[in-house]
Amino acid sequence: MPRLFFALWPDDETRSRLAAAVESLPKLPGRLVPARNLHITLVFIGAVTAEQEQLLRTGADAIHAAAFELNLTQLGCWTHAAVAWLAPEATPPALLDLVARLQSVCREAGLAPDTRPHVPHLTLARKVRRVPAVNLAPIRWQINTFALVESAPGRTGSEYRPLAFWPLIPA
C-alpha cells in the first residue's frame, strides 16, 4: 500500500531558491535532504488502500481555499527528532485553514490524521543535534497549490513523488 501525505510542493523556481538558501548556510551536520525532496507536510496520512486514495483525491477536489505567501525566516533544530528545518516566523491563517480542511478530508476517507497543532516547517537535514546561529534572509514562497505526495523507500532514505496537485484561490 502506498504511503501518502498532503504537502506544499515547491515549483522549480522556488525549489532552486530553497536549495540556494540551504547551500548558503554554514555546513549543516547530518544528512541533507535532497533538493528534489524539499516540501512542507500539511497532513501525514500513511499507508492507504486504493479506495482510500480515491476518497482523498475526491475530497481534495472539493477544497476551495485561499492562496497565501510563506516567508521562511527561521532556521532551527528539533533535537528530539534530530531534524534541522526552515520555518515561517508566523503561520498564515490560510495555511491553518487548509490543514484543517485536509484533516477533514482524511477523516471522511476513514483515516485518522494527526491532531497535534500544525507546525509548518521544511526539513533541511536529518541526524542533526544543533544548527549554527545565522541571519537568514527571508525566503518568500507564494503558495498557489497543494499536492498529494507518495513516500517510497529509496537507497538513501525516502523518495517523494507528487501524485496530484490542486489549485488554491488567488487572494
Residue pairs with C-beta under 8 A, 6 or more apart in sequence:
1 47
1 48
1 49
2 47
2 48
2 53
2 150
2 152
3 45
3 46
3 47
3 48
3 150
3 151
3 152
4 45
4 46
4 48
4 53
4 56
4 148
4 149
4 150
4 151
4 163
5 41
5 42
5 43
5 44
5 45
5 148
5 149
5 151
6 41
6 42
6 43
6 45
6 60
6 102
6 146
6 147
6 148
6 149
7 39
7 40
7 41
7 42
7 146
7 147
7 149
7 160
7 162
8 39
8 40
8 42
8 70
8 120
8 141
8 143
8 146
8 147
9 39
9 145
9 146
9 147
9 149
9 162
9 165
10 18
10 38
10 39
10 141
14 141
14 142
15 35
15 36
15 38
16 35
17 139
18 35
18 38
18 72
18 86
18 122
18 139
18 141
19 35
19 38
21 72
21 86
21 136
21 137
21 139
22 28
22 32
22 35
22 124
25 75
25 124
25 132
25 134
25 136
26 132
26 134
28 84
28 124
28 125
28 128
28 131
28 132
29 125
29 127
29 128
29 129
29 130
30 82
30 84
30 125
30 126
30 127
30 128
31 125
31 126
31 127
31 156
31 157
32 124
32 125
33 123
33 124
33 125
33 126
36 160
37 158
37 159
37 160
38 122
38 123
38 124
39 122
39 147
39 149
39 160
40 70
40 120
40 121
40 122
42 95
42 98
42 99
42 102
42 118
42 146
43 99
43 102
43 103
43 106
43 113
43 114
44 113
44 114
45 56
45 106
45 111
45 113
46 111
48 56
48 109
48 111
52 109
52 110
52 111
55 105
55 108
55 109
55 110
56 105
56 106
56 109
56 111
56 148
57 148
57 164
59 104
59 105
59 106
59 108
59 109
60 102
60 105
60 146
60 148
60 164
60 166
61 166
62 105
63 98
63 101
63 102
63 105
63 166
64 169
65 94
65 97
65 98
65 101
65 168
65 169
66 94
66 97
66 168
66 169
66 171
67 94
67 142
67 143
67 144
67 168
67 169
67 170
67 171
68 92
68 94
68 95
68 143
68 168
68 171
69 92
69 140
69 141
69 142
69 143
70 88
70 92
70 95
70 120
70 140
70 141
70 143
71 88
71 89
71 138
71 139
71 140
71 141
72 86
72 87
72 88
72 122
72 136
72 138
72 139
72 140
72 141
73 87
73 88
73 89
73 136
73 138
73 139
74 86
74 87
74 88
74 89
74 136
75 84
75 85
75 86
75 124
75 131
75 134
75 136
76 84
76 85
76 87
76 121
76 131
77 83
77 84
77 85
77 128
77 129
77 130
77 131
78 85
79 129
79 130
82 126
82 127
82 128
82 129
83 123
83 125
83 126
83 128
84 123
84 124
84 125
84 126
84 128
84 131
85 121
85 122
85 123
85 124
86 121
86 122
86 124
86 136
86 139
87 119
87 120
87 121
87 122
88 120
91 118
91 119
91 120
94 168
95 118
95 120
95 143
96 118
98 146
98 168
99 118
102 113
102 146
103 113
103 115
106 112
106 113
107 113
126 157
143 168
144 167
144 168
144 170
145 165
145 166
145 167
145 168
146 165
146 166
146 168
147 162
147 163
147 164
147 165
147 166
148 162
148 163
148 164
149 160
149 161
149 162
149 163
150 160
150 161
150 162
150 163
151 158
151 159
151 160
152 158
152 159
152 160
152 161
153 159
